[in-house]
Amino acid sequence: MDKQLEIVKYSDFQRTWVNGSYGYTRPATYKTVVIDDKMLFIKSVEDRFIKNVVNVVPDNSKVFFSGDVTFPRAKFKDSYPTCKIVRDETKADIIIYDKSKMRDSLGMLTTRSCRKLSDNTYISTEHAKTKEIKEYLASNGISIIGTKKINILSSYWGRQIQIEHFSELLLTPTNAKYVDVNALNNSNGALMDDEAFEKIDSMLESRTNDMMNLATRMLTAYNYEENRFKISQLIYNHWDYVRSWVKKNVEIKALLNKYNKEFGMVKGRSYYSRISGDSRFWMTQLEYYKSQDELDIINQKLIESLSIDTSIVEFSVKRKDNINTEEMADASYILKLKSDFFDEDNSDDDK
């Protein structure tokens, strides 16, 4: 990078209602980066993440897990016995991150016009024009310095603390490659046959604590990738009950995190059945089936969920032969950035 990004502190003001009148408080300040040049910022993100994202953890790598990643470390060590987990990301060869969680927590990025305060923090130019904030600043011995403005990284709806973490990440020196936690190869674990599927399904259906505990632990003993077709169905069918075990077992938490992203089961089966049937879930399964028997199951489930009268309509599904789920996964980045991605708020200009 030819030019280094700059970090500044942004003062977050919140409106209050006290003793019958509006006012403001400043509950916190957050770090963010200055966006003098949009293309420079976009390039820094692309250089850091898009160009350095890989899908494989090489043998003998030093691996750092980002703080928001949910994955059992013991299972990682079993799958990657030659790799070493390190606590300092600057010393890592590979950084494990959660692509979906990072993107969702950042929200839709934008820039915000700001002016500097005498305490070396920045305030949005829109707030700087507010009478109540001027009174608040004056009462605390703070003043607005000059008329110069800067643009900072912000978000339309993401949490400001996530902007701070992302800004710090951009400036943390590292030559590491990035691997999405959902791309980790969980090579250990058994294959689930139909008998095991029916047994776990029955145990989850019982809703008793002992059976639920045993069933959820059994789920995590199977290979996540090879059994994706069966495991995803069990989670989907019993989502409203299985999710209650997240806090009790880090392995089931990681498993649910993975399948929830791939199959979008945040609302549970009862929600989709009521709103649009189960067809949404079964259409997604077309990406992952591996045999004609599994395709036959999908075909029948879609007939049921779409209420198709097969005496009138002949219905069958077939996935395109050239579909490649690995390429589909490679095509998505942490952030989809374009040169016009940021919308500067020109309404902040002083009048």
C-alpha positions as CSV (number, residue, x, y, z in Angstrom):
1,M,0.0,0.0,0.0
2,D,1.5,3.3,-1.0
3,K,-0.3,5.3,1.6
4,Q,-1.2,4.3,5.1
5,L,-4.7,4.6,6.4
6,E,-5.2,6.8,9.4
7,I,-7.2,5.9,12.5
8,V,-9.2,8.6,14.4
9,K,-11.7,8.6,17.3
10,Y,-15.4,9.3,16.6
11,S,-17.6,10.6,19.3
12,D,-21.0,8.9,19.3
13,F,-23.7,11.1,20.7
14,Q,-27.1,9.9,21.7
15,R,-30.2,12.0,22.1
16,T,-31.9,12.1,25.6
17,W,-35.1,13.3,27.2
18,V,-34.5,14.7,30.7
19,N,-36.8,16.9,32.8
20,G,-39.1,17.7,29.9
21,S,-36.5,18.7,27.3
22,Y,-34.2,17.1,24.7
23,G,-30.5,16.9,25.2
24,Y,-27.5,14.8,24.3
25,T,-25.0,12.5,26.0
26,R,-21.7,11.0,24.7
27,P,-21.7,7.4,26.0
28,A,-18.6,6.3,24.1
29,T,-15.9,7.1,21.5
30,Y,-14.9,4.6,18.8
31,K,-12.0,4.2,16.5
32,T,-12.5,4.3,12.7
33,V,-10.4,5.1,9.6
34,V,-10.3,8.3,7.6
35,I,-11.5,7.9,4.0
36,D,-9.6,10.6,2.2
37,D,-9.5,8.4,-0.9
38,K,-12.3,5.9,-1.5
39,M,-10.2,3.9,-4.0
40,L,-7.3,3.7,-1.5
41,F,-9.6,2.3,1.1
42,I,-11.2,-0.2,-1.3
43,K,-7.7,-1.3,-2.4
44,S,-6.6,-1.8,1.2
45,V,-9.6,-4.1,1.8
46,E,-9.1,-6.0,-1.4
47,D,-5.4,-6.4,-0.7
48,R,-6.1,-7.6,2.8
49,F,-9.0,-9.9,2.3
50,I,-10.0,-10.6,-1.3
51,K,-6.6,-11.3,-2.6
52,N,-5.5,-13.2,0.5
53,V,-8.5,-15.5,1.0
54,V,-7.8,-19.2,0.5
55,N,-9.8,-22.3,1.1
56,V,-7.1,-24.6,2.4
57,V,-5.1,-24.6,5.6
58,P,-1.6,-25.8,4.6
59,D,0.2,-28.4,6.7
60,N,2.5,-27.0,9.4
61,S,0.8,-23.6,9.5
62,K,0.6,-21.3,12.4
63,V,-3.1,-20.6,12.8
64,F,-4.8,-17.7,14.5
65,F,-8.6,-17.7,15.3
66,S,-10.3,-14.4,15.2
67,G,-12.3,-13.6,18.3
68,D,-15.7,-14.0,16.8
69,V,-15.0,-17.5,15.3
70,T,-17.0,-20.4,16.7
71,F,-15.2,-23.7,16.1
72,P,-14.0,-26.3,18.6
73,R,-10.3,-26.1,18.9
74,A,-10.0,-29.8,19.7
75,K,-11.8,-30.7,16.5
76,F,-9.4,-28.4,14.6
77,K,-6.4,-30.1,16.1
78,D,-7.8,-33.5,15.1
79,S,-8.3,-32.4,11.5
80,Y,-5.0,-30.5,11.2
81,P,-2.5,-32.3,13.5
82,T,0.6,-30.6,12.0
83,C,-0.7,-27.1,12.5
84,K,-0.1,-24.9,15.6
85,I,-2.7,-22.5,17.1
86,V,-1.1,-19.1,18.0
87,R,-2.5,-16.2,20.0
88,D,-0.7,-13.4,18.1
89,E,-2.2,-12.8,14.6
90,T,1.0,-11.0,13.5
91,K,2.8,-14.3,13.8
92,A,0.2,-16.4,12.0
93,D,0.4,-18.0,8.5
94,I,-3.4,-18.5,8.5
95,I,-6.1,-16.4,10.1
96,I,-9.5,-18.1,10.6
97,Y,-12.3,-15.6,10.3
98,D,-16.1,-15.8,10.0
99,K,-17.0,-14.2,6.7
100,S,-20.8,-14.1,7.2
101,K,-20.5,-12.8,10.8
102,M,-18.1,-10.1,9.8
103,R,-20.2,-8.9,6.9
104,D,-23.4,-8.9,8.8
105,S,-22.0,-7.1,11.8
106,L,-20.4,-4.4,9.7
107,G,-23.7,-3.7,7.9
108,M,-23.8,-1.5,4.9
109,L,-20.7,0.7,4.8
110,T,-20.8,4.3,4.1
111,T,-18.8,7.5,4.8
112,R,-19.7,10.2,7.3
113,S,-18.6,13.8,7.2
114,C,-17.0,15.0,10.5
115,R,-15.4,17.9,12.2
116,K,-12.7,17.9,14.9
117,L,-13.3,18.6,18.6
118,S,-10.9,20.1,21.0
119,D,-10.5,16.8,22.8
120,N,-9.1,15.3,19.6
121,T,-12.2,13.3,18.7
122,Y,-14.5,13.9,15.8
123,I,-18.2,14.7,15.6
124,S,-20.5,14.4,12.6
125,T,-21.0,17.7,10.9
126,E,-24.8,17.1,11.1
127,H,-24.5,16.8,14.9
128,A,-22.1,19.8,15.1
129,K,-24.9,22.0,13.9
130,T,-27.3,20.9,16.6
131,K,-28.1,23.5,19.3
132,E,-28.4,20.8,22.1
133,I,-25.0,19.3,21.3
134,K,-23.3,22.7,21.2
135,E,-24.7,23.3,24.7
136,Y,-23.5,19.9,25.8
137,L,-20.0,20.5,24.4
138,A,-19.8,24.0,26.0
139,S,-20.9,22.6,29.4
140,N,-18.1,20.1,29.2
141,G,-15.4,22.6,28.1
142,I,-15.2,21.2,24.6
143,S,-15.3,23.2,21.4
144,I,-15.4,22.6,17.6
145,I,-12.0,23.3,16.0
146,G,-12.1,25.2,12.7
147,T,-14.2,24.4,9.7
148,K,-12.1,21.6,8.1
149,K,-14.0,18.4,7.5
150,I,-12.9,14.8,7.0
151,N,-14.8,11.7,5.9
152,I,-14.7,8.6,8.1
153,L,-15.8,5.0,7.7
154,S,-19.2,4.4,9.1
155,S,-22.2,2.1,8.6
156,Y,-25.9,2.6,7.9
157,W,-27.0,0.0,10.4
158,G,-24.0,-2.0,11.7
159,R,-22.6,-1.6,15.2
160,Q,-20.0,1.1,15.6
161,I,-17.9,-1.3,17.8
162,Q,-17.6,-3.6,14.7
163,I,-16.4,-0.7,12.6
164,E,-13.7,-0.1,15.3
165,H,-12.6,-3.8,15.2
166,F,-12.5,-3.8,11.4
167,S,-10.5,-0.5,11.3
168,E,-7.9,-1.9,13.7
169,L,-7.8,-5.1,11.7
170,L,-7.0,-3.2,8.5
171,L,-3.9,-1.6,10.2
172,T,-2.6,-4.8,12.0
173,P,0.5,-5.9,10.1
174,T,0.4,-9.4,8.9
175,N,1.3,-11.5,5.8
176,A,-1.1,-14.2,6.7
177,K,-3.7,-15.7,4.4
178,Y,-7.4,-15.8,5.4
179,V,-9.6,-18.9,5.6
180,D,-13.4,-18.7,6.3
181,V,-14.3,-21.0,9.3
182,N,-16.9,-22.7,7.1
183,A,-14.2,-23.8,4.7
184,L,-12.3,-25.8,7.3
185,N,-12.0,-29.4,6.4
186,N,-13.6,-31.4,9.2
187,S,-12.1,-34.7,7.9
188,N,-12.6,-36.6,11.1
189,G,-15.9,-38.2,12.1
190,A,-18.0,-41.1,10.9
191,L,-20.5,-41.4,8.1
192,M,-24.2,-41.4,9.0
193,D,-26.3,-44.3,7.6
194,D,-30.1,-44.3,7.4
195,E,-30.4,-46.3,10.6
196,A,-28.4,-43.7,12.6
197,F,-30.4,-40.9,10.9
198,E,-33.7,-42.5,12.1
199,K,-32.3,-43.1,15.6
200,I,-31.2,-39.5,16.1
201,D,-34.4,-38.2,14.6
202,S,-36.4,-40.2,17.1
203,M,-34.2,-39.1,20.0
204,L,-34.6,-35.4,19.0
205,E,-38.3,-35.9,18.7
206,S,-38.5,-37.1,22.3
207,R,-37.8,-33.6,23.6
208,T,-36.4,-35.1,26.9
209,N,-33.2,-33.6,28.3
210,D,-31.3,-36.8,28.4
211,M,-32.2,-37.8,24.8
212,M,-31.6,-34.3,23.5
213,N,-28.2,-34.1,25.1
214,L,-27.2,-37.5,23.7
215,A,-28.6,-36.8,20.3
216,T,-26.9,-33.4,19.9
217,R,-23.6,-34.9,21.0
218,M,-24.0,-37.7,18.5
219,L,-24.6,-35.2,15.7
220,T,-21.1,-33.6,16.3
221,A,-19.4,-37.0,16.1
222,Y,-20.1,-37.2,12.3
223,N,-18.2,-35.7,9.5
224,Y,-19.7,-32.3,8.9
225,E,-19.1,-32.3,5.1
226,E,-19.8,-35.9,4.1
227,N,-23.1,-36.0,6.2
228,R,-24.3,-32.5,5.3
229,F,-27.4,-33.8,3.6
230,K,-28.6,-35.8,6.6
231,I,-27.4,-33.5,9.4
232,S,-29.0,-30.4,7.9
233,Q,-32.4,-32.1,7.7
234,L,-32.1,-33.2,11.4
235,I,-31.3,-29.6,12.5
236,Y,-34.0,-28.1,10.3
237,N,-36.7,-30.5,11.4
238,H,-35.9,-29.9,15.1
239,W,-34.4,-26.4,15.0
240,D,-36.5,-24.8,17.7
241,Y,-35.3,-27.4,20.2
242,V,-31.8,-28.1,19.0
243,R,-30.8,-24.4,19.1
244,S,-31.5,-24.4,22.9
245,W,-28.3,-26.5,23.3
246,V,-26.0,-24.0,21.7
247,K,-24.6,-22.7,25.0
248,K,-24.1,-26.2,26.4
249,N,-21.7,-27.5,23.8
250,V,-19.2,-25.6,21.7
251,E,-19.2,-28.3,19.1
252,I,-23.0,-28.2,18.5
253,K,-22.7,-24.4,18.5
254,A,-20.2,-24.6,15.7
255,L,-22.2,-27.1,13.8
256,L,-25.4,-25.0,14.0
257,N,-23.5,-21.9,13.0
258,K,-22.3,-23.7,9.9
259,Y,-25.6,-25.1,8.8
260,N,-27.6,-22.0,9.7
261,K,-25.5,-20.0,7.2
262,E,-25.7,-22.6,4.5
263,F,-29.4,-23.4,4.8
264,G,-30.8,-20.1,6.4
265,M,-32.5,-21.8,9.3
266,V,-32.7,-18.8,11.6
267,K,-36.5,-19.0,11.8
268,G,-36.9,-22.7,12.2
269,R,-39.1,-25.1,10.2
270,S,-42.4,-23.9,11.8
271,Y,-41.7,-20.4,10.3
272,Y,-41.0,-21.6,6.8
273,S,-43.8,-24.1,6.8
274,R,-46.3,-21.4,7.8
275,I,-45.0,-18.7,5.4
276,S,-43.8,-20.6,2.3
277,G,-43.7,-24.3,3.0
278,D,-40.5,-26.3,3.2
279,S,-39.6,-25.7,-0.4
280,R,-37.0,-23.0,0.4
281,F,-35.0,-25.5,2.4
282,W,-35.3,-28.4,-0.1
283,M,-34.3,-26.2,-3.0
284,T,-31.1,-25.4,-1.1
285,Q,-30.5,-29.1,-0.6
286,L,-30.1,-29.4,-4.4
287,E,-26.6,-27.9,-4.0
288,Y,-25.5,-30.7,-1.7
289,Y,-27.1,-34.1,-2.7
290,K,-24.6,-36.8,-3.7
291,S,-26.8,-39.7,-4.9
292,Q,-29.9,-40.5,-6.9
293,D,-31.6,-41.7,-3.6
294,E,-31.0,-38.2,-2.1
295,L,-32.3,-36.5,-5.2
296,D,-35.4,-38.7,-5.0
297,I,-36.0,-37.5,-1.5
298,I,-35.6,-33.9,-2.5
299,N,-38.0,-34.4,-5.4
300,Q,-40.7,-35.9,-3.1
301,K,-40.3,-33.3,-0.5
302,L,-40.7,-30.5,-3.0
303,I,-43.9,-32.2,-4.4
304,E,-45.3,-32.2,-0.8
305,S,-44.2,-28.7,0.1
306,L,-45.5,-27.2,-3.2
307,S,-48.7,-29.2,-3.0
308,I,-48.3,-30.6,-6.5
309,D,-51.0,-32.9,-7.8
310,T,-48.9,-35.5,-9.6
311,S,-52.0,-37.0,-11.1
312,I,-52.2,-33.8,-13.2
313,V,-48.6,-32.5,-13.3
314,E,-45.5,-34.5,-13.9
315,F,-42.8,-33.0,-11.7
316,S,-39.1,-33.8,-11.3
317,V,-36.0,-31.8,-10.5
318,K,-32.5,-32.0,-11.9
319,R,-29.5,-30.0,-10.9
320,K,-27.3,-28.6,-13.8
321,D,-24.4,-30.9,-14.4
322,N,-21.9,-28.0,-14.4
323,I,-22.8,-26.8,-10.9
324,N,-19.7,-26.4,-8.7
325,T,-20.4,-25.6,-5.0
326,E,-16.7,-24.9,-4.4
327,E,-16.6,-22.3,-7.1
328,M,-19.9,-20.8,-5.7
329,A,-18.2,-20.5,-2.3
330,D,-15.1,-18.9,-3.8
331,A,-17.2,-16.3,-5.6
332,S,-18.2,-14.5,-2.4
333,Y,-15.9,-12.2,-0.5
334,I,-16.1,-10.6,2.9
335,L,-17.3,-7.4,1.3
336,K,-18.5,-6.8,-2.2
337,L,-16.8,-3.5,-2.9
338,K,-17.2,-1.2,-5.9
339,S,-15.8,2.2,-6.7
340,D,-19.2,3.7,-6.0
341,F,-19.8,1.7,-2.9
342,F,-19.8,4.6,-0.5
343,D,-22.4,7.3,-0.5
344,E,-21.1,10.5,1.1
345,D,-23.8,12.4,3.0
346,N,-23.7,15.8,1.4
347,S,-26.5,17.0,3.6
348,D,-24.0,17.5,6.4
349,D,-22.5,20.6,4.7
350,D,-22.9,23.7,6.8
351,K,-25.3,26.3,5.4
